Amino acid sequence: MGKPDPKTPRERYRAQVRAEIKEHAWEQIAAAGVPALSLNAVAKQMGVSGPALYRYFAGRDELITELIRDAYQSLADTFRTAFAAGADVTGLAHALRDWALEDPQRYFLIYGTPVPGYQAPEDTTRISAQIMATLLDACAALTPDSPTTPFGAHLEEHRDWADGHPAPPAALHQALTFWTRLHGVLSLELAGHFTGMGLDPALLFAAELDDLLTQQA
């Protein structure tokens, strides 16, 4: 038998309502983008008054923050699971693309254009750091010792973004290079910029990945 749910009936109901609100919020985002997100519109979809939802989210920004946390945590869990199953840098790259294609709006919420007038709280950055930590683990296992480059020396003095990860400069550089170039290809693909060009985005992504691995060899 499973462990009993420690939550009270009221807490379970609250969690269910919050989950339903988030589902409707994602539907709105998919239809009109994050700037159009409205708690009043969500309330109308749910058949309740606007003020009733403020018992669950203090406002639009709190709802956006919850969606961002969920998105970052989803990718962090995807990376962690893949790496634990033996995925190397290549495996993580494909896990990233699969995750992005599964829900483009979720991808753009955290890696797209910032939401006008919204400022994410610091704890969302801490969740996103879990994603980079897994990539740094993979890069540290792959990257051989190499002479320090000017940028590598720079990274030794500017590694706060790595959140204390002990990866050597070469692995830090590799992780940044993978992250920027692969996100560049993904962002263009998901925004539809390859439509009509007659090329296969999956093959382009794989070619970029191969080129990165060759440069790092």
LOMI-447718 format. One line per 8 residues: their letters; for each residue y, x, z of N, C-alpha, C, CB. Coordinates in steps of 0.001 Angstrom, whole numbers, plus 524288, in hexadecimal, padded with zeros to 5 digits. Glycine has a CB too. Layout:
# residues N
a> Y X Z Y X Z Y X Z Y X Z ~ ...
END
This chain:
# residues 217
mgkpdpkt> 7FB54 80347 80000 80000 80000 80000 804E0 8036C 80000 80004 7FC49 804C5 ~ 808FC 80194 7FD42 80DD7 8048C 7FD17 810DD 80400 80223 8112F 802CC 7F888 ~ 814AE 80762 802B4 817EE 8072C 80767 81B65 8024E 8073D 81B52 80C32 807E9 ~ 81C4E 7FFD8 80BB7 81FB5 7FB3C 80BCE 8254C 7FCB3 80A78 81F85 7F894 8112A ~ 82813 7F936 807CC 82D86 7FA15 80662 830D5 7F9C0 80B53 82F65 7F60A 80236 ~ 8338E 7FE0C 80CD0 8369A 7FDFA 811A7 83B96 7FAB6 81134 837FF 80382 81338 ~ 83CFF 7F908 80C81 841D5 7F618 80BD1 84138 7F082 80DCD 84376 7F612 8060E ~ 84576 7EE6B 80FB4 84587 7E8F3 81155 845E6 7E57A 80C82 84A23 7E7DC 81522
preryraq> 8449F 7E06D 80CF7 84531 7DCE1 80878 84AB9 7DCFA 80639 843C7 7D74B 80A12 ~ 84EA8 7DD50 80991 8540C 7DD72 807AC 85507 7E26B 80484 857EC 7DD17 80C48 ~ 852FA 7E6CE 8066E 853B2 7EBC2 80398 850E0 7EBAC 7FE58 851B7 7F060 806E5 ~ 84C40 7E95C 7FE43 84960 7E8F9 7F955 84C55 7E580 7F57B 843CF 7E6CE 7FA47 ~ 84E72 7E130 7F75B 8516D 7DDB0 7F3F3 85646 7E06E 7F1D7 852FD 7D8B2 7F6E8 ~ 858DB 7E35A 7F53A 85D7F 7E62F 7F382 85C1B 7EA2E 7EF40 8601B 7E8F0 7F830 ~ 857C6 7ECEC 7EFFD 85617 7F0C2 7EC19 854CC 7EE1A 7E6EF 85155 7F3D4 7EE18 ~ 85262 7E984 7E722 8510B 7E6A7 7E26A 855F3 7E4EA 7DF76 84DAB 7E1EB 7E3C6
vraeikeh> 859CC 7E304 7E262 85EA0 7E13A 7DFDF 8617F 7E5DA 7DD77 86231 7DE5D 7E3D7 ~ 861C5 7EA38 7E042 8645E 7EEDD 7DE23 861A0 7F0B5 7D920 8646F 7F351 7E242 ~ 85C6A 7F07B 7D921 85987 7F20E 7D474 85AB5 7EE5E 7CFEC 8539C 7F22A 7D590 ~ 85B25 7E952 7D0FD 85C61 7E584 7CCD9 861E4 7E66A 7CAC3 85BD8 7DFDA 7CEEB ~ 86582 7E794 7CE3E 86AE6 7E8B1 7CC91 86AEE 7ED62 7C8ED 86E82 7E9B4 7D159 ~ 867FC 7F16B 7CA4C 867DA 7F61B 7C706 8655B 7F503 7C1B4 864DF 7FA7A 7C9CE ~ 8616B 7F1BB 7C197 85EFD 7F054 7BC96 86303 7EDBE 7B8FD 85A41 7EC9E 7BD77 ~ 865FE 7EA0E 7BB13 869FA 7E76D 7B7ED 86E4D 7EB3F 7B660 86C4E 7E2C4 7BAF2
aweqiaaa> 86F7D 7EEE1 7B9D2 87384 7F2C2 7B898 871D7 7F615 7B3F1 874A1 7F643 7BD61 ~ 86CE2 7F7B7 7B3DC 86AED 7FACD 7AF73 86B36 7F7AB 7AA67 86545 7FC96 7B075 ~ 86A23 7F293 7AAB7 86A83 7EF42 7A60F 8701B 7EF1E 7A408 8689A 7E9AE 7A746 ~ 873DB 7EEAE 7A799 87960 7EEBE 7A609 87AD1 7F3F3 7A38A 87CEC 7EDAF 7AAC4 ~ 87916 7F82C 7A5EE 87A5A 7FD5E 7A3E4 87818 7FE08 79E6E 87843 801AC 7A78F ~ 87344 7FC32 79DA3 870C6 7FCA2 79885 873C7 7F985 7946E 86B16 7FAC0 798CA ~ 87613 7F525 7960A 878C1 7F1BA 7924F 87E53 7F376 7912A 878D1 7EC35 79459 ~ 88116 7F576 7951D 886AC 7F684 79458 88893 7FB9F 796AD 889C5 7F233 7969B
gvpalsln> 8851F 7FEC3 79905 886BE 803B4 79B40 88869 80335 7A0EC 88B1B 805F6 7981B ~ 888A7 807AD 7A399 889E7 807C2 7A92C 88F5D 80592 7AA58 8897E 80D4F 7AB3C ~ 8936B 806D4 7A73A 898A7 804DA 7A880 898EA 7FEE8 7A8DD 89C82 806B5 7A476 ~ 89554 7FC2C 7A62F 8956C 7F674 7A639 89262 7F41C 7AACE 89338 7F463 7A124 ~ 88FEE 7F76B 7ADFD 88CC4 7F57B 7B250 89025 7F25C 7B61D 88A0F 7FA0A 7B529 ~ 88E3A 7EDC6 7B798 89138 7EA4B 7BB0E 88D89 7E7A4 7BEDE 8944C 7E626 7B7DE ~ 88ED0 7E7F6 7C3E9 88BAE 7E545 7C7D4 88C05 7DF64 7C727 88D6C 7E6CC 7CD4F ~ 8908E 7DD6E 7C593 89119 7D7CF 7C4BD 88D95 7D5F8 7C054 896C5 7D668 7C38D
avakqmgv> 88D24 7D930 7BC2C 889B5 7D7C3 7B7D9 88405 7D7E2 7B98D 88A8D 7DB6D 7B332 ~ 882A0 7DBAF 7BCD1 87D4F 7DBEF 7BEDF 87C36 7D717 7C230 87C7F 7E0FE 7C222 ~ 87FFD 7D59D 7C56F 87F5E 7D103 7C8C8 87E74 7CC1C 7C578 8843A 7D049 7CC4D ~ 88153 7CBB4 7C133 880B1 7C72A 7BDBA 87B36 7C707 7BB75 884C2 7C749 7B948 ~ 87926 7CB95 7B9EA 873D6 7CBCE 7B7E4 86FD4 7CA22 7BBF6 8729D 7D146 7B5FF ~ 87104 7CB60 7C0E2 86D62 7CA21 7C512 86E31 7C4AB 7C740 86DE4 7CE10 7C962 ~ 8724D 7C204 7C56D 8734E 7BCBB 7C733 8758D 7BC61 7CCA9 86E71 7B9B2 7C6F9 ~ 8787B 7C060 7CE41 87AF9 7C052 7D36A 880C6 7C191 7D2C0 8784D 7C454 7D737
sgpalyry> 883B5 7C125 7D6EE 88947 7C24E 7D6B8 88A22 7C832 7D6D3 88C2E 7BFAA 7DB49 ~ 88E89 7C9E7 7D4AD 88FDA 7CF6B 7D4B4 88FFE 7D1B3 7DA2F 89505 7D03E 7D217 ~ 892CB 7CF22 7DDD9 89310 7D147 7E326 88DC1 7D1ED 7E5BE 89667 7CDD8 7E67A ~ 889DA 7CED6 7E41F 884B0 7CF42 7E68C 8824A 7D4A9 7E59B 88109 7CAFC 7E46D ~ 8837A 7D706 7E123 8812B 7DC20 7DFF2 883AE 7E088 7E300 8819B 7DD3F 7DA2F ~ 88859 7DF99 7E509 88AF6 7E3BA 7E7FD 8886C 7E4AC 7ED49 890AB 7E25F 7E8BC ~ 884A3 7E157 7EEA6 88183 7E26E 7F357 87D74 7E6A7 7F237 87ECB 7DD66 7F54D ~ 87C86 7E7B7 7ED2E 87886 7EB7F 7EBA2 87AD6 7F079 7E954 874DA 7E90D 7E7B9
fagrdeli> 87F40 7F001 7E6B7 88222 7F47C 7E4AE 887EC 7F382 7E59D 880F8 7F565 7DEBB ~ 88A95 7F75F 7E7D1 89012 7F6AC 7E93A 89394 7F5FF 7E47B 891EF 7FB43 7EC69 ~ 891C5 7F7C4 7DFFA 894E8 7F751 7DB41 89219 7F9C1 7D6A7 89A3B 7F9E0 7DC03 ~ 894AB 7F9A4 7D22D 89259 7FBC3 7CD6A 890ED 8017D 7CE08 8960F 7FB18 7C8D9 ~ 89458 80494 7D074 8935E 80A2D 7D0E2 88E8C 80B5A 7D42E 89818 80CE4 7D334 ~ 88DC3 80852 7D850 88917 80929 7DB86 8842E 807E6 7D866 8894D 805C9 7E087 ~ 8847A 803E1 7D51E 88006 80289 7D1CD 87EFB 806DC 7CDD4 880FF 7FD51 7CEFC ~ 8831F 808DE 7CB6A 88278 80D32 7C7B4 88008 811E4 7CA68 887C4 80EBA 7C540
telirday> 881DC 81319 7CF1F 87FB9 81783 7D20F 879E5 816D9 7D2FA 8828F 8181E 7D748 ~ 87845 8121D 7D448 872B5 81126 7D534 86F92 811E4 7D02E 871DE 80B99 7D760 ~ 871BD 81030 7CBD2 86F10 810DF 7C6CF 86EAB 816A7 7C566 871EF 80DDE 7C275 ~ 872CA 8199E 7C678 872C2 81F41 7C565 86EB9 821F7 7C8CC 87838 821A9 7C653 ~ 86E93 82099 7CDCB 86AA0 822E9 7D142 86522 821D4 7CF37 86B34 820C4 7D6DE ~ 86432 81CF8 7CDAC 85F03 81B88 7CBB1 85DA6 81EA8 7C6CE 85EC6 815A8 7CA80 ~ 86187 81F52 7C34B 86092 82220 7BE6E 85F52 827DC 7BF7D 8654F 821AD 7BACC ~ 86284 82A64 7C2AF 86181 82FDE 7C404 85C37 8307A 7C6B4 865DE 83200 7C78D
qsladtfr> 85B0C 82CF4 7CA61 8561C 82D6A 7CD35 8517C 82C9A 7C99A 855E7 82982 7D1B0 ~ 85215 8290F 7C5CA 84DE5 82821 7C210 84CB1 82D09 7BEED 84F54 823A7 7BE69 ~ 850CF 82FB3 7BD04 84FEB 83480 7BA01 84DED 838DE 7BD85 854F8 8363A 7B73E ~ 84FF8 83939 7C248 84E19 83D33 7C5F2 84843 83C79 7C705 85139 83CF6 7CB1D ~ 846A1 8379E 7C7C3 84112 83689 7C8BE 83DCB 837BD 7C3E5 8404B 830C5 7CA64 ~ 83FEC 83684 7BF48 83D26 8379F 7BA61 83C40 83D73 7B9CD 8403B 83584 7B5A5 ~ 84050 84085 7BAC0 83FD3 8463A 7BA6B 83C05 8484D 7BE7C 8452C 848D4 7BB1D ~ 83C90 8467A 7C342 8393F 8486E 7C77F 8337B 8474B 7C664 83ADF 845F6 7CCBE
tafaagad> 83263 84291 7C486 82CFF 84116 7C355 82AD3 8445C 7BEDA 82CAE 83B42 7C1F7 ~ 82E00 84522 7BABC 82C3F 84838 7B63D 82B39 84DDE 7B7CA 8304D 84801 7B1D7 ~ 82EB9 85026 7BAD2 82E22 8559A 7BC66 82963 85649 7BFF1 83315 85786 7BF2D ~ 8288F 85289 7C372 8240B 852D1 7C6F0 81EF1 8526A 7C3DF 82452 84E79 7CB12 ~ 81F32 84FCC 7BF5E 81A88 84F35 7BC16 819C7 853D2 7B863 81AE0 84A2D 7B8F4 ~ 81D3F 857BF 7B8C5 81C97 85C74 7B5AA 82052 85D11 7B121 8174C 85C9F 7B3AC ~ 82427 859A1 7B0A3 827E0 85A08 7AC54 82B37 85EF1 7ACDB 82B5F 8552B 7AC1F ~ 82BE8 861B8 7A878 82F74 8662E 7A857 834BA 86452 7A638 82D2B 86ABD 7A4EB
vtglahal> 83808 867F7 7A485 83D28 86674 7A286 83CA6 862B6 79DEA 84044 86B4A 7A0E9 ~ 838F2 863BE 79A76 8381A 8604C 795FA 83693 85AD4 797C4 833DE 8628B 7925D ~ 8330B 85A96 79B80 83160 8558B 79D85 835D4 85287 79FFF 82D10 85643 7A16C ~ 83931 85546 7A2ED 83DA9 852B1 7A551 8417E 850C7 7A132 84066 85660 7A919 ~ 8422E 853D6 79D07 845B4 85237 798D8 843DB 84D1F 79664 8461E 8567F 794AA ~ 83ED8 84CB9 7954F 83CC7 847ED 792FB 83CD2 8436A 796E9 83734 848D6 790F4 ~ 83C14 844A5 79BE6 83C7B 84093 79FE5 8420B 83E67 7A014 83AE4 842BE 7A551 ~ 845E6 841DA 79F71 84B59 84031 79F4C 84C4F 83C91 79AB6 84EFB 844E9 79EFD
rdwaledp> 84A74 83E17 79616 84B5A 83ACF 79177 84897 8358D 79201 84977 83D9E 78C7D ~ 843C3 83587 793D4 840EF 8309A 7948B 843D2 82D0F 7985C 83B58 831A3 79681 ~ 845B6 82F5D 79C95 84895 82C52 7A087 84D90 82A0E 79E2A 849EE 82FC4 7A556 ~ 85058 82D1C 79B19 8553B 82B53 798BD 8543E 826F2 794D0 8580B 82FE4 79611 ~ 85038 8278F 7918B 84F12 82394 78D9D 84D2B 81E82 7900D 84B09 82598 789CE ~ 84AC1 81EED 7949B 848CD 81A38 7973D 84D38 81680 7989C 845CC 81BB1 79C2E ~ 851BB 818A0 79A02 8562C 81556 79B84 85B3C 8184A 79A6A 855D6 813BC 7A16A ~ 85D43 817F6 79594 86204 81ADC 7942C 866B7 8199E 79795 86362 819C5 78E9F
qryfliyg> 86740 814B8 79945 86BC1 8135C 79C82 86B84 8161A 7A1C9 86C0D 80D71 79D4B ~ 866DC 816A1 7A3E1 8663C 81981 7A8CD 867C4 81F33 7A802 86087 8191B 7AAD6 ~ 8662D 8216A 7A38B 86796 826D4 7A24F 86D7A 82772 7A1F1 86506 8288F 79D2F ~ 8700E 823FA 79F08 875B0 82481 79E3D 878C9 8237D 7A33D 8777C 820CB 799FD ~ 8768F 8207F 7A6DD 8795C 81F8E 7ABC4 87A46 824A4 7AEAE 87654 81BB9 7AF39 ~ 87670 82841 7AE72 8770F 82D1D 7B16F 8788F 831C8 7AE09 8720E 82E56 7B450 ~ 87791 8317F 7A8EA 878C9 835F6 7A591 87C8A 834A3 7A120 873D4 83826 7A354 ~ 87EA8 82FFA 7A13A 88260 82E69 79D3D 887FE 82EFE 79F0D 8815F 828DB 79BA1
tpvpgyqa> 88B7B 82C2A 79C81 89109 82C56 79DD5 891EA 82A27 7A34D 8944A 82943 799CC ~ 894F3 82CCD 7A6AC 89605 82ABF 7ABE6 89861 82548 7ABB7 899AB 82E68 7AED1 ~ 896F8 8221A 7AF90 89909 81CC8 7AFDC 89EC2 81CF9 7B182 895CB 81966 7B3BF ~ 8A24E 81AB5 7AE76 8A7E0 81ADC 7AFD9 8A8E1 818A6 7B54C 8AB13 817D2 7ABD4 ~ 8ABB4 81B9D 7B872 8AD39 819C9 7BD9F 8A907 81A29 7C1C8 8AEEF 8145B 7BD41 ~ 8A47A 81C50 7C064 8A02E 81CB0 7C42C 89F60 82253 7C5D3 89B16 81A75 7C1DC ~ 89E9F 8232C 7CAE4 89D8B 8285D 7CCF9 89866 82828 7CFF9 8A21A 82A4F 7D08C ~ 89478 82AFD 7CE18 88F5A 82AEF 7D0A6 88F91 82DCD 7D5DB 88B31 82D68 7CD18
pedttris> 88D01 82BC0 7D9E5 88CDF 82E82 7DEF0 88998 83379 7DE9C 88AB2 82AEB 7E33A ~ 88A57 836DC 7E26C 887E6 83C06 7E255 881F9 83BCD 7E27C 889D4 83F38 7E6D8 ~ 87FC4 837C9 7E4F3 87A18 837BC 7E587 8774C 8370E 7E04E 8787B 83369 7E93A ~ 879FB 834DF 7DC5F 87778 8347B 7D73D 876B8 839E2 7D4E2 87AB9 83109 7D387 ~ 87A4E 83D71 7D603 879C6 842D6 7D424 8750F 84571 7D6A2 87EC1 84602 7D552 ~ 8741B 84442 7DB8B 86F9B 8468D 7DE33 86A7A 844B6 7DBC1 86FB8 8452C 7E405 ~ 86A59 83FC7 7DA16 865A1 83DD7 7D786 864F1 8408E 7D246 865E0 837D5 7D6CB ~ 86933 84124 7CF53 868D2 843A8 7CA34 86721 84953 7CABC 86E0D 84358 7C751
aqimatll> 8685F 84BCE 7CF25 866D4 8513B 7CFFE 860E6 851CC 7D036 86943 8534F 7D506 ~ 85E22 84DA0 7D1AD 85866 84DD4 7D1BF 85640 84EAF 7CC3E 85620 848BF 7D419 ~ 858E5 84C5F 7C85F 85733 84CEA 7C2F0 857BD 8529B 7C140 85A6C 84948 7BF47 ~ 85C4C 854DE 7C23F 85D36 85A44 7C0BF 859A5 85DF7 7C3B5 862DE 85BBA 7C1AB ~ 8586A 85CBF 7C897 854FA 86021 7CBA4 84F99 86093 7C91E 85475 85E12 7D13A ~ 84D91 85C3A 7C724 8487B 85C5F 7C48F 848C6 85F88 7BF8B 8468D 856D3 7C366 ~ 84CFF 85ED6 7BC85 84DA2 861E6 7B7C2 84E17 867B3 7B90B 85274 8600F 7B4B2 ~ 850DF 86901 7BD2C 8515B 86E76 7BEC6 84C18 870B6 7C076 85551 86EF7 7C339
dacaaltp> 848E5 86D97 7C309 8439F 86F5C 7C46E 84096 870D0 7BF85 840AC 86B15 7C789 ~ 840EB 86D74 7BB8B 83E13 86E64 7B6AD 84034 87328 7B3D6 83E5F 8699A 7B320 ~ 84556 873C3 7B3C7 847B7 8783C 7B11F 84682 87D52 7B3F4 84D9F 87780 7B0B1 ~ 84684 87D2F 7B918 84553 881E3 7BC24 83FBA 883AC 7BB26 8462A 880DF 7C204 ~ 83C2F 87FF9 7BA33 836BC 8815C 7B92A 83605 8837B 7B3AC 83337 87CA5 7B9F8 ~ 839A9 8822F 7B026 83922 883B4 7AAAA 83C3E 8888F 7A944 83ACF 87F49 7A737 ~ 840D2 8892B 7ABAC 8447C 88D37 7AA0A 842FB 8928F 7AC3D 84A01 88BC9 7ABC0 ~ 8420C 89667 7A8DE 840CE 89BB3 7AAC8 845BB 89E68 7ACBD 83E35 89F04 7A66B
dspttpfg> 844F9 8A29B 7AFA9 84976 8A5B8 7B149 84C31 8A7E0 7AC71 847C2 8AA3B 7B4FE ~ 85142 8A7B9 7AC7A 85439 8A9A2 7A7F7 85953 8ABFC 7A9E0 85545 8A52C 7A3F4 ~ 85BB3 8AF61 7A6A6 860AE 8B1B9 7A83E 864CE 8AD81 7A939 8629F 8B596 7A40B ~ 8681F 8AE78 7ACF8 86C39 8AABB 7AE38 87067 8AABE 7A9FB 86EA7 8ABF8 7B38F ~ 87187 8A628 7A7EE 875A0 8A588 7A405 87AC6 8A45B 7A6C8 8743A 8A11F 7A00F ~ 87F2D 8A486 7A3F9 88424 8A318 7A66D 8840E 89D99 7A8B9 88889 8A387 7A27D ~ 881A0 899F9 7A5DD 88160 894A5 7A7F1 87DA7 89459 7AC91 87FA9 890CC 7A3AD ~ 87968 89775 7AC62 875D9 89798 7B0D3 8788D 8998D 7B5B5 8712A 89AFF 7AF9C
ahleehrd> 87BCB 89D88 7B515 87ED5 89F80 7B988 88296 89B50 7BB85 881E5 8A479 7B7FB ~ 884CA 89863 7B7E7 88851 89417 7B961 88560 88FFA 7BC96 88AC2 89189 7B470 ~ 88093 88ECD 7BADD 87D81 88ADA 7BD9B 87C11 88C93 7C31E 87898 8899E 7BA8C ~ 87B63 8919E 7C3E4 87A3C 8938C 7C924 87E92 89235 7CCF8 87964 8996A 7C909 ~ 8834F 891F4 7CAF9 887CC 890C4 7CE4C 88951 88AFB 7CE18 88C6E 8941C 7CCAF ~ 886F4 88810 7CA7D 88857 88287 7C9D2 88350 87F55 7C94A 88BF7 881B8 7C4E9 ~ 88084 87EDC 7CD95 87B7E 87C2D 7CD6F 87B4F 8779B 7D13A 8771F 87FF8 7CEA7 ~ 87FC9 87592 7D2C5 87FCC 87103 7D640 87CF7 86C66 7D3C8 8856A 86F73 7D7A0
wadghpap> 87D6E 86BE0 7CE97 87AE9 8678A 7CBE0 874F6 867B6 7CC79 87C62 8679E 7C619 ~ 872D2 86C5F 7CDA1 86D28 86CE6 7CE43 86B5E 86B4E 7D3B4 86B7D 8727B 7CD2B ~ 86F00 869EE 7D71A 86DD0 867BE 7DC43 86A1D 86B32 7DF6F 86B72 86258 7DBAA ~ 86B2C 87059 7DF47 86821 873EB 7E276 862FC 875AC 7E024 8671C 8717F 7E778 ~ 861D3 87421 7DB5E 85CDB 875B9 7D8F9 85CDC 87BA8 7D831 85BF9 872D6 7D3A1 ~ 85889 87E4F 7D97D 85869 8840C 7D92D 8574E 8863C 7D3BA 85461 88614 7DCDB ~ 8577A 8830B 7CFB5 85637 884DF 7CA65 859B0 8897C 7C8E9 856DF 88062 7C65E ~ 85783 88D60 7C628 85AA1 891DF 7C465 85E73 89038 7C01F 85709 8964D 7C260
paalhqal> 86259 8937B 7BEFE 8664F 89213 7BB19 86411 89070 7B5D9 869EB 8968F 7BA4A ~ 85FEB 8930B 7B3F5 85DB0 891AE 7AEE0 85B98 88C19 7AEE3 85950 89583 7AD6A ~ 8592D 88A7E 7B33C 8571F 8852D 7B398 85B8E 8813A 7B40E 85369 884AD 7B846 ~ 85FB3 882A2 7B6DB 86446 87F38 7B734 86696 87E56 7B1CA 8686D 88193 7BAE8 ~ 86710 8828C 7AEDB 86942 88235 7A995 865CD 87ED9 7A618 869EA 887B1 7A732 ~ 860B2 87FA8 7A676 85D19 87CA4 7A33E 85D7B 876D1 7A488 85779 87E96 7A403 ~ 85D93 8758B 7A980 85DDA 8700E 7AB12 862D6 86D82 7A8FD 85D9E 86F91 7B110 ~ 86742 87039 7A973 86C27 86E19 7A76B 86BF4 86D62 7A187 870B1 871A3 7A8DE
tfwtrlhg> 869A2 8712A 79ECA 86953 870D7 7991E 865EA 86C3F 79770 86731 875F4 796DA ~ 8616F 86BB1 799E5 85E0E 86741 798AF 860EA 86222 799C4 858F3 86788 79BE3 ~ 86363 861D7 79E41 865D6 85CF0 79FEB 86A30 85B53 79C29 86805 85D7A 7A57C ~ 86D82 85EFD 79A9D 871EA 85D96 79749 8702B 85C5D 791B7 875EC 861F9 7973E ~ 86CC5 85F9A 78F7F 86B4C 85EBA 78A0C 867D2 859F1 7895F 86889 8637E 787EB ~ 8641C 85928 78CD3 860A8 854B0 78C38 86374 84F96 78D5C 85BF7 8553E 78FC0 ~ 86703 84F9D 79119 86A25 84AE6 79203 86DAC 849D0 78D59 86D73 84B79 79707 ~ 86F83 84DF3 78AC7 872B7 84D1D 7862D 86FC5 84A37 781F1 874AA 85241 7841A
vlslelag> 86AF7 84BE8 780DD 867C3 8494F 77CE1 8667F 843B9 77E8F 862A8 84C69 77BE4 ~ 864FE 8430F 78375 8639F 83DDA 78560 86831 83A0F 7851A 861AC 83E33 78AF0 ~ 86CBF 83BD1 786B5 87156 8386E 786BA 8729E 8369D 78134 8760D 83B47 7891F ~ 87252 83A21 77D6B 8735E 838AF 77801 86F3D 834D8 77600 87388 83D97 77485 ~ 86A56 835D3 77760 86628 83250 775A2 866DD 82CDC 777E2 860CD 8347D 77733 ~ 867B0 82C84 77CFA 86801 82771 77F86 86CE2 82470 77DE8 867EA 8281E 78565 ~ 87102 8273F 77C6C 875C9 824AB 77A9F 87579 82313 774E6 87A71 8283B 77B6F ~ 87115 8245F 77256 8704D 822B6 76CF9 872C7 8261B 768D6 87241 81D78 76C62
hftgmgld> 87468 82AD6 76A48 87725 82E2A 7668B 8738D 83075 76255 879D4 83289 7696A ~ 86E68 8301B 76326 86AD1 83208 75F23 86914 82DB6 75B69 8660F 83482 761B0 ~ 86AB1 828E6 75C9E 86936 82484 75947 86B5D 82551 753C8 86B33 81F50 75B94 ~ 86817 8249F 74FEF 869C4 82532 74A86 869A1 82AB6 74880 86F11 82327 749F0 ~ 8685E 82E83 74BE8 86827 833F1 74A25 862D9 83557 747CD 8695E 83797 74EA9 ~ 85EFA 831F8 74895 859DE 832DC 7464F 856AE 8370F 748F2 85A77 83430 740D0 ~ 857EC 83841 74DDE 854E5 83C33 750B0 8522F 839BD 75565 85872 840C1 75274 ~ 84E48 83C7A 7574A 84B46 83AA5 75BC3 84D7B 83D1A 760B9 84560 83BFA 75B1F
pallfaae> 85008 83A02 76419 85253 83C3E 768DD 84E54 83EFD 76C55 854FE 837FF 76BF9 ~ 8497F 83D0E 76C56 84577 83F89 76F94 8445F 84512 76DAC 84062 83C46 76F87 ~ 84440 845C6 7687F 84361 84AF6 7665C 84810 84E89 76756 8423F 84A9C 76087 ~ 84CC1 84C61 76710 8516C 84F77 76838 8515A 8514B 76DE3 85668 84C45 7671E ~ 84FFD 84DCA 77167 84FA2 84F1F 776F2 84BA0 85377 777C4 84E2B 84A41 77A38 ~ 84718 852E7 7753E 842F5 856DC 775BC 844B5 85C13 77376 83DF0 85505 772FD ~ 8479D 85BE5 76F11 8497E 860BF 76CA7 84D69 86384 77037 84C05 85F99 7674C ~ 850EB 8607E 772AD 854AB 862C9 7765B 851C8 86543 77AF3 85892 85E97 77855
lddlltqq> 84DCD 86297 77CCC 84AC4 86499 7812C 847FE 869A4 77FAC 846CD 86086 78305 ~ 845A0 869B6 77B0B 84301 86E80 77939 846E0 872FC 778C2 8404F 86D90 773EB ~ 84B91 871D4 776BF 84F83 875E6 77624 8512D 87815 77B72 85446 873C1 77335 ~ 851AE 87498 77F43 85318 87658 78486 84EDF 879D4 786D8 8540D 871A7 78819 ~ 84A02 8784F 78622 845B5 87B64 7883A 84552 880B1 7858F 84097 87870 787A4 ~ 84675 880C7 78077 84650 885BA 77D9D 84A9A 88966 77F82 846DE 884C4 777BA ~ 84F3F 88734 7807B 85396 88A65 7825E 85275 88CAD 787BD 85894 8872D 7828C ~ 84F88 889BD 78AE5 84E81 88B77 79031 849C3 88F10 7908F 84DBC 886CE 793AB
a> 846C0 88F6B 78C4A 841EF 89285 78C7A 84336 89852 78CE4 83E8B 8917C 78799
END
